Amino acid sequence: MSTAISVRLPEKLALDIDEIALETERARSFHIQKAVEMYIKEYADLQIALDRLNDPTDPTISLQEMRTKLEL
């Protein structure tokens, strides 16, 4: 199910979206939806990282330990 949302964008940004839509032969709404999805995913990833950074009980490892573990 989709929900319509009205949003005001700066004219330059709207023109950029229109240009991408024309080049890709996709609707403007498609690109806006994908951009919002990417933003939310990145925001969630950053929030998890911040939560871990601020958690004093979360164990940390040295750079050398990380390199050793990644070398498998």
C-alpha positions as a Python dict, from the first residue, in 0.01 Angstrom:
ca = {
    (1, 'M'): (0, 0, 0),
    (2, 'S'): (132, 344, -90),
    (3, 'T'): (69, 676, 77),
    (4, 'A'): (88, 1008, -104),
    (5, 'I'): (305, 1269, 64),
    (6, 'S'): (340, 1628, -48),
    (7, 'V'): (677, 1791, 0),
    (8, 'R'): (831, 2122, -103),
    (9, 'L'): (1178, 2105, -256),
    (10, 'P'): (1415, 2376, -367),
    (11, 'E'): (1371, 2434, -740),
    (12, 'K'): (1727, 2323, -820),
    (13, 'L'): (1676, 1990, -642),
    (14, 'A'): (1346, 1930, -822),
    (15, 'L'): (1516, 2004, -1155),
    (16, 'D'): (1797, 1762, -1070),
    (17, 'I'): (1543, 1491, -989),
    (18, 'D'): (1359, 1563, -1315),
    (19, 'E'): (1687, 1530, -1508),
    (20, 'I'): (1765, 1194, -1346),
    (21, 'A'): (1409, 1075, -1409),
    (22, 'L'): (1438, 1168, -1775),
    (23, 'E'): (1777, 998, -1814),
    (24, 'T'): (1662, 678, -1645),
    (25, 'E'): (1311, 678, -1788),
    (26, 'R'): (1172, 635, -1438),
    (27, 'A'): (918, 847, -1254),
    (28, 'R'): (1027, 1129, -1028),
    (29, 'S'): (847, 954, -741),
    (30, 'F'): (1054, 638, -798),
    (31, 'H'): (1379, 826, -739),
    (32, 'I'): (1245, 1015, -441),
    (33, 'Q'): (1125, 688, -284),
    (34, 'K'): (1463, 521, -341),
    (35, 'A'): (1646, 822, -196),
    (36, 'V'): (1429, 818, 117),
    (37, 'E'): (1480, 442, 155),
    (38, 'M'): (1858, 484, 130),
    (39, 'Y'): (1853, 773, 379),
    (40, 'I'): (1653, 573, 634),
    (41, 'K'): (1884, 270, 597),
    (42, 'E'): (2194, 486, 641),
    (43, 'Y'): (2038, 669, 935),
    (44, 'A'): (1963, 337, 1106),
    (45, 'D'): (2319, 216, 1046),
    (46, 'L'): (2462, 538, 1188),
    (47, 'Q'): (2234, 520, 1491),
    (48, 'I'): (2350, 166, 1565),
    (49, 'A'): (2712, 279, 1536),
    (50, 'L'): (2649, 572, 1770),
    (51, 'D'): (2474, 348, 2020),
    (52, 'R'): (2770, 109, 2018),
    (53, 'L'): (3019, 395, 2045),
    (54, 'N'): (2840, 535, 2348),
    (55, 'D'): (2793, 196, 2517),
    (56, 'P'): (3067, 159, 2781),
    (57, 'T'): (3002, -217, 2806),
    (58, 'D'): (3061, -276, 2433),
    (59, 'P'): (3404, -439, 2394),
    (60, 'T'): (3663, -273, 2174),
    (61, 'I'): (3957, -424, 1991),
    (62, 'S'): (4280, -270, 1866),
    (63, 'L'): (4348, -202, 1502),
    (64, 'Q'): (4603, -485, 1499),
    (65, 'E'): (4346, -729, 1642),
    (66, 'M'): (4099, -624, 1375),
    (67, 'R'): (4356, -676, 1098),
    (68, 'T'): (4439, -1021, 1237),
    (69, 'K'): (4072, -1121, 1251),
    (70, 'L'): (4008, -997, 897),
    (71, 'E'): (4300, -1189, 750),
    (72, 'L'): (4128, -1520, 830),
}
